[in-house]
Amino acid sequence: MAWNEPGGNGDGKNHDPWNGDKRGGPGGPKGGGDQGPPDLDEALRKLQDKLNSIFGKVNTGGGGGGGSSSSGSGFLWVLLVVVVLGWAGMGFYTVDQQERGVVLRLGKYYDTVNPGLQWNPPMIDEVTKVNVTRVRALDHRALMLTEDENIVDIDVTVQYLIIDPKAYRLNVRDPEGSLANASESALRQVVGSSEMHSLLTEGREALGFAVLDRLQGYMQSYGTGLSISKINVKNAQAPSQVQDAFDDVIKAREDEQRVKNEAESYANGIVPEARGEAQRMLEEANAYREEVLARADGEAKRFIALLGEYRKAPDVTRERLYLDMMQSVLENNPKVLIDVEGGNNMMYLPLDKLMQNSNERRDSSRGARLDDQSLRELTDKVADEMRVRQSTVTRREGR
């Protein structure tokens, strides 16, 4: 017979191991053999007794009323401990490496905590975490009036950091709003003192630096705890309604600059050449001056020498000078006509024919010039021819 069937051992009792026999068996109250689970009320009572012993609260009142009061007091103590532990656990928090924590105790500044695990009493302290390493950006775009009374469309980006968490949290109610208003003011101040041409061309970088300096001064005077790191001028242009006209103006200015550059390039090429040509002409002029001076000096010395010879033999020297002059006049003329005294005919001298025999002795570089020997021969022939013709004319006149 099975263990859980009645009468399994012949005694007519139920031997269920989970339920002891409460009627005097081994598990009964008197025998101490009951193997069932402990009573729930008994467990709560033991816990209450332990808590009372911890908090020094001992209640040994008799009767049912005393037991009920002890149970309620213990429950309150348990609830109080749970609440205190939960409240303490709510005070733990972690501050990241890039953050700082601003602690307000009952609404008043208390401390600025560094990164790590921190604890502050909840509902008494208020902790605001502020990121001090992230670069924030504020975009701003507006139409502004320039110094030369033109309107430009400016689009900038303000990059900034939080360097003082306490000032950022407490000094200004809306730091970003204050930054936007200050950016508007600084930008209008700088644009209003600049010309439009500068803002549209090479003046953008200078505009960014000027706005940065002025805006940083505003932030320091306001005590916002912000530091301006950079001003990026993304766009600076004329209003869209007149953009086409300004594009034409800019193109014309670019063409003007291009023409200027070409002119400067041409000047850089032609001026050194002109200076070199001028220097060459100066050198040639100096050389010509030296040549003329030397020739004049030589002619003067020659004249002095001829003067001495003329004083010694005037007739010979005069004839020689005459022949030299005739040589200089007739040396490049192939034909000569001579008027003979006492006659009506012109005498023709074919010098080209007379000079054919002496062509091989001419200098190719100086043209058809005669040397001294050729001159003597030519002079003798001319003199002979003139004497012959003169005698002929005289005979005709005598007849």
C-alpha positions as CSV (number, residue, x, y, z in Angstrom):
1,M,0.0,0.0,0.0
2,A,1.2,3.5,-0.8
3,W,2.6,5.8,1.9
4,N,-0.2,8.3,1.5
5,E,-3.1,5.8,1.7
6,P,-4.9,5.4,4.9
7,G,-3.9,2.3,6.9
8,G,-0.7,1.8,5.0
9,N,1.1,0.7,8.2
10,G,-1.9,-1.1,9.6
11,D,-2.5,1.7,12.2
12,G,-5.3,3.4,10.2
13,K,-3.5,6.8,10.1
14,N,-2.6,9.1,7.2
15,H,1.2,9.5,7.0
16,D,1.4,12.5,4.6
17,P,5.0,13.8,5.1
18,W,4.0,17.4,4.3
19,N,1.3,17.5,7.0
20,G,2.1,16.3,10.5
21,D,-0.4,14.6,12.7
22,K,-1.8,17.2,15.0
23,R,-3.6,14.7,17.1
24,G,-0.7,13.4,19.2
25,G,1.6,12.0,16.5
26,P,5.3,12.7,16.2
27,G,4.6,16.0,14.4
28,G,2.0,17.2,16.9
29,P,2.5,20.2,19.1
30,K,3.4,18.1,22.1
31,G,5.7,15.7,20.3
32,G,7.6,18.5,18.3
33,G,7.5,16.5,15.1
34,D,5.4,18.9,12.9
35,Q,7.3,19.3,9.5
36,G,4.9,22.0,7.9
37,P,5.9,25.5,6.8
38,P,6.2,28.1,9.6
39,D,3.2,30.3,10.4
40,L,3.2,33.8,8.6
41,D,2.1,35.6,11.7
42,E,4.9,33.9,13.6
43,A,7.5,35.2,11.1
44,L,6.2,38.7,11.2
45,R,6.2,38.7,14.9
46,K,9.8,37.6,15.0
47,L,10.8,40.4,12.6
48,Q,9.0,42.9,14.7
49,D,10.7,41.8,17.8
50,K,14.1,42.2,16.1
51,L,13.3,45.7,14.9
52,N,12.1,46.6,18.4
53,S,15.3,45.4,19.9
54,I,17.3,47.4,17.4
55,F,15.5,50.7,18.0
56,G,15.2,50.1,21.8
57,K,11.5,49.7,21.6
58,V,10.4,46.8,23.7
59,N,6.7,46.2,24.2
60,T,5.8,43.2,26.4
61,G,2.2,44.2,27.2
62,G,-0.1,41.1,27.8
63,G,-3.4,40.4,26.1
64,G,-4.6,40.9,22.6
65,G,-4.5,44.7,22.8
66,G,-0.8,44.8,23.6
67,G,0.1,42.5,20.7
68,S,-1.8,44.7,18.2
69,S,-0.1,47.9,19.4
70,S,3.4,46.3,19.1
71,S,2.6,45.1,15.6
72,G,1.5,48.6,14.4
73,S,4.6,50.3,15.9
74,G,6.9,47.9,14.2
75,F,5.3,48.4,10.9
76,L,5.9,52.1,11.1
77,W,9.5,51.7,12.0
78,V,10.0,49.4,9.0
79,L,8.3,51.9,6.7
80,L,10.5,54.7,8.1
81,V,13.7,52.7,7.4
82,V,12.6,52.0,3.9
83,V,11.8,55.6,3.2
84,V,15.2,56.8,4.7
85,L,17.1,54.3,2.6
86,G,15.2,55.2,-0.6
87,W,15.8,59.0,0.1
88,A,19.5,58.4,0.6
89,G,19.8,56.3,-2.5
90,M,18.2,59.1,-4.6
91,G,21.0,61.4,-3.7
92,F,23.7,59.5,-5.7
93,Y,24.5,60.7,-9.2
94,T,27.4,60.7,-11.7
95,V,29.1,63.7,-13.3
96,D,30.7,62.9,-16.7
97,Q,34.2,63.9,-17.6
98,Q,33.1,66.7,-19.9
99,E,30.6,68.0,-17.3
100,R,30.6,70.1,-14.1
101,G,27.7,70.1,-11.6
102,V,26.3,73.3,-10.1
103,V,24.8,72.6,-6.7
104,L,22.1,74.8,-5.2
105,R,21.1,74.1,-1.6
106,L,17.6,75.4,-0.8
107,G,17.9,77.7,-3.9
108,K,21.3,79.2,-3.0
109,Y,24.6,78.4,-4.7
110,Y,26.5,75.8,-2.6
111,D,29.3,74.2,-4.7
112,T,30.5,73.2,-8.2
113,V,31.3,69.5,-8.3
114,N,33.9,67.8,-10.5
115,P,33.5,64.6,-12.6
116,G,32.9,61.4,-10.7
117,L,30.4,59.7,-8.4
118,Q,28.7,62.4,-6.2
119,W,26.1,62.5,-3.5
120,N,23.9,65.4,-2.4
121,P,20.8,65.2,-0.2
122,P,17.8,65.0,-2.5
123,M,14.9,67.5,-2.3
124,I,17.4,69.8,-0.4
125,D,20.1,70.2,-3.1
126,E,19.4,70.8,-6.7
127,V,22.2,69.7,-9.1
128,T,22.5,71.1,-12.7
129,K,25.0,69.4,-15.0
130,V,26.7,71.7,-17.5
131,N,28.9,70.5,-20.4
132,V,32.0,72.6,-20.5
133,T,33.8,71.0,-23.4
134,R,31.2,70.9,-26.2
135,V,31.5,73.7,-28.8
136,R,28.1,75.1,-29.3
137,A,27.0,77.1,-32.4
138,L,24.5,80.0,-32.9
139,D,23.5,80.9,-36.4
140,H,22.5,84.5,-37.1
141,R,21.4,86.1,-40.4
142,A,20.0,89.6,-41.0
143,L,19.9,92.6,-43.4
144,M,22.2,95.4,-42.2
145,L,23.1,98.9,-43.3
146,T,26.8,99.6,-44.2
147,E,28.8,102.8,-43.8
148,D,28.2,103.8,-47.4
149,E,24.4,103.4,-47.0
150,N,24.1,100.1,-48.8
151,I,22.2,97.0,-47.5
152,V,24.0,93.7,-47.2
153,D,22.7,90.2,-46.2
154,I,25.0,88.8,-43.6
155,D,25.0,85.2,-42.4
156,V,27.3,84.3,-39.6
157,T,27.8,81.4,-37.1
158,V,29.0,82.1,-33.6
159,Q,30.9,79.2,-31.9
160,Y,31.2,79.4,-28.1
161,L,32.0,77.4,-25.0
162,I,30.8,77.5,-21.4
163,I,33.8,78.3,-19.2
164,D,32.1,79.2,-16.0
165,P,29.2,76.9,-15.1
166,K,28.2,78.9,-12.0
167,A,27.9,82.2,-14.0
168,Y,26.1,80.4,-16.8
169,R,23.6,78.9,-14.4
170,L,23.0,81.8,-12.1
171,N,24.0,85.2,-13.5
172,V,21.8,85.3,-16.6
173,R,18.3,83.9,-17.0
174,D,18.7,83.1,-20.7
175,P,22.4,83.0,-21.7
176,E,21.7,81.8,-25.3
177,G,19.2,84.6,-25.8
178,S,21.6,87.2,-24.4
179,L,24.3,85.8,-26.8
180,A,21.9,86.2,-29.8
181,N,21.1,89.8,-28.9
182,A,24.7,90.6,-28.3
183,S,25.7,89.0,-31.6
184,E,23.1,91.2,-33.4
185,S,24.4,94.3,-31.7
186,A,28.1,93.6,-32.4
187,L,27.5,92.6,-36.0
188,R,25.5,95.7,-36.7
189,Q,28.2,97.9,-35.1
190,V,31.0,96.4,-37.2
191,V,29.0,96.3,-40.5
192,G,27.8,99.9,-39.9
193,S,31.4,101.1,-39.8
194,S,32.5,99.2,-43.0
195,E,32.0,99.7,-46.7
196,M,30.0,97.3,-48.7
197,H,32.8,96.6,-51.2
198,S,35.0,95.5,-48.4
199,L,32.4,93.2,-46.9
200,L,31.7,91.5,-50.2
201,T,35.3,90.9,-51.2
202,E,38.4,90.7,-49.0
203,G,36.9,92.1,-45.8
204,R,35.1,89.0,-44.5
205,E,38.0,87.8,-42.4
206,A,38.5,91.2,-40.8
207,L,34.7,91.3,-40.1
208,G,34.9,88.0,-38.2
209,F,37.8,89.2,-36.0
210,A,36.1,92.5,-35.2
211,V,32.8,90.9,-34.3
212,L,34.7,88.3,-32.1
213,D,36.5,91.0,-30.1
214,R,33.4,93.1,-29.5
215,L,31.1,90.1,-28.7
216,Q,33.6,88.7,-26.2
217,G,33.7,92.0,-24.4
218,Y,29.9,91.9,-24.2
219,M,29.9,88.4,-22.8
220,Q,32.4,89.3,-20.1
221,S,30.5,92.5,-19.1
222,Y,27.2,90.5,-18.9
223,G,28.9,87.7,-16.8
224,T,27.3,84.9,-18.9
225,G,30.2,82.5,-18.4
226,L,30.5,82.0,-22.2
227,S,33.7,82.2,-24.2
228,I,33.4,83.0,-28.0
229,S,35.8,80.8,-29.8
230,K,35.2,81.7,-33.5
231,I,33.0,83.8,-35.8
232,N,32.4,82.2,-39.2
233,V,31.1,84.6,-41.9
234,K,29.3,82.1,-44.1
235,N,27.9,84.5,-46.6
236,A,27.9,88.2,-47.3
237,Q,26.0,89.4,-50.3
238,A,23.6,92.0,-51.6
239,P,19.8,91.5,-51.1
240,S,18.3,89.0,-53.4
241,Q,16.2,91.7,-55.1
242,V,19.3,93.4,-56.5
243,Q,21.7,90.5,-56.6
244,D,21.9,90.4,-60.4
245,A,22.9,94.1,-60.5
246,F,25.5,93.6,-57.9
247,D,26.9,90.5,-59.7
248,D,27.4,92.8,-62.8
249,V,29.2,95.3,-60.6
250,I,31.4,92.7,-59.2
251,K,32.2,91.3,-62.6
252,A,33.0,94.8,-63.8
253,R,35.4,95.3,-60.9
254,E,37.0,91.9,-61.6
255,D,37.5,93.0,-65.2
256,E,39.0,96.3,-64.0
257,Q,41.4,94.4,-61.8
258,R,42.3,92.1,-64.6
259,V,43.0,95.0,-67.0
260,K,45.1,96.6,-64.3
261,N,47.1,93.4,-63.9
262,E,47.6,93.2,-67.6
263,A,48.8,96.8,-67.7
264,E,51.1,96.2,-64.9
265,S,52.5,93.1,-66.6
266,Y,53.0,95.1,-69.8
267,A,54.7,97.9,-67.9
268,N,56.9,95.5,-66.1
269,G,58.0,94.1,-69.5
270,I,58.3,97.4,-71.4
271,V,59.8,99.6,-68.8
272,P,63.1,97.6,-68.4
273,E,63.4,97.4,-72.1
274,A,62.9,101.2,-72.5
275,R,65.4,101.8,-69.7
276,G,67.9,99.5,-71.5
277,E,67.3,101.4,-74.7
278,A,67.8,104.7,-73.0
279,Q,71.0,103.5,-71.4
280,R,72.2,102.3,-74.8
281,M,71.4,105.7,-76.3
282,L,73.3,107.4,-73.5
283,E,76.3,105.2,-74.1
284,E,76.2,105.9,-77.8
285,A,75.8,109.6,-77.2
286,N,78.8,109.5,-74.9
287,A,80.8,107.6,-77.4
288,Y,79.7,110.1,-80.2
289,R,80.8,113.0,-78.0
290,E,84.1,111.4,-77.3
291,E,84.5,110.7,-81.1
292,V,83.6,114.3,-82.0
293,L,85.9,115.7,-79.4
294,A,88.7,113.5,-80.6
295,R,88.0,114.4,-84.2
296,A,87.9,118.1,-83.4
297,D,91.1,117.9,-81.5
298,G,92.7,116.0,-84.4
299,E,91.4,118.6,-86.9
300,A,92.7,121.4,-84.8
301,K,96.1,119.8,-84.5
302,R,96.1,119.1,-88.3
303,F,95.2,122.7,-89.0
304,I,98.0,124.0,-86.8
305,A,100.4,121.6,-88.7
306,L,99.1,122.8,-92.1
307,L,99.5,126.4,-91.0
308,G,103.1,125.8,-90.5
309,E,103.5,124.2,-93.9
310,Y,101.4,126.9,-95.5
311,R,103.7,129.6,-94.2
312,K,106.7,127.7,-95.7
313,A,105.1,127.1,-99.1
314,P,101.8,128.9,-99.6
315,D,101.2,127.9,-103.3
316,V,101.9,124.3,-102.9
317,T,99.9,124.0,-99.7
318,R,97.0,125.9,-101.3
319,E,96.9,123.6,-104.3
320,R,97.1,120.6,-102.0
321,L,94.2,121.8,-100.0
322,Y,92.3,122.4,-103.1
323,L,92.9,119.0,-104.4
324,D,92.0,117.4,-101.1
325,M,88.7,119.3,-101.1
326,M,88.0,118.3,-104.7
327,Q,88.7,114.7,-103.7
328,S,86.2,114.8,-100.9
329,V,83.6,116.4,-103.2
330,L,84.2,114.3,-106.3
331,E,85.2,110.9,-104.9
332,N,81.6,109.6,-104.9
333,N,80.5,111.3,-108.2
334,P,80.9,109.3,-111.4
335,K,80.5,112.2,-113.7
336,V,81.8,115.9,-113.6
337,L,80.9,118.8,-115.9
338,I,83.5,121.7,-116.1
339,D,83.0,125.2,-117.5
340,V,86.0,126.2,-119.5
341,E,87.0,129.9,-119.5
342,G,86.6,131.7,-122.8
343,G,84.3,129.0,-124.3
344,N,80.6,128.3,-124.4
345,N,80.9,124.5,-124.1
346,M,80.8,122.4,-121.0
347,M,83.6,119.9,-120.7
348,Y,82.5,116.4,-119.7
349,L,84.9,114.3,-117.7
350,P,83.9,110.6,-117.7
351,L,85.4,109.8,-114.3
352,D,83.6,106.5,-114.1
353,K,85.6,105.4,-117.1
354,L,88.8,106.7,-115.8
355,M,88.2,104.9,-112.5
356,Q,87.6,101.5,-114.0
357,N,91.3,100.6,-114.0
358,S,91.5,101.3,-110.3
359,N,88.3,99.6,-109.1
360,E,90.1,96.6,-107.6
361,R,91.9,99.0,-105.2
362,R,88.7,100.4,-103.7
363,D,87.7,99.7,-100.2
364,S,84.4,97.7,-100.2
365,S,83.4,98.9,-96.8
366,R,83.8,102.6,-97.6
367,G,82.2,102.5,-101.1
368,A,83.8,104.1,-104.2
369,R,86.5,106.1,-102.5
370,L,90.0,106.8,-104.0
371,D,93.3,106.2,-102.4
372,D,96.3,108.6,-102.7
373,Q,97.8,106.8,-105.7
374,S,94.6,106.7,-107.6
375,L,94.0,110.4,-106.8
376,R,97.4,111.3,-108.2
377,E,96.8,109.4,-111.4
378,L,93.3,110.9,-111.8
379,T,94.6,114.4,-111.1
380,D,97.3,114.0,-113.7
381,K,94.9,112.7,-116.3
382,V,92.4,115.6,-115.6
383,A,95.2,118.2,-115.8
384,D,96.5,116.7,-119.1
385,E,93.0,116.7,-120.6
386,M,92.3,120.2,-119.5
387,R,95.6,121.5,-121.0
388,V,94.8,119.7,-124.3
389,R,91.4,121.1,-124.5
390,Q,92.6,124.6,-123.5
391,S,95.1,124.7,-126.2
392,T,92.5,123.6,-128.7
393,V,90.2,126.3,-127.7
394,T,93.0,128.9,-127.9
395,R,93.9,127.9,-131.5
396,R,90.3,128.1,-132.6
397,E,90.0,131.6,-131.1
398,G,93.3,132.7,-133.0
399,R,91.8,131.7,-136.3
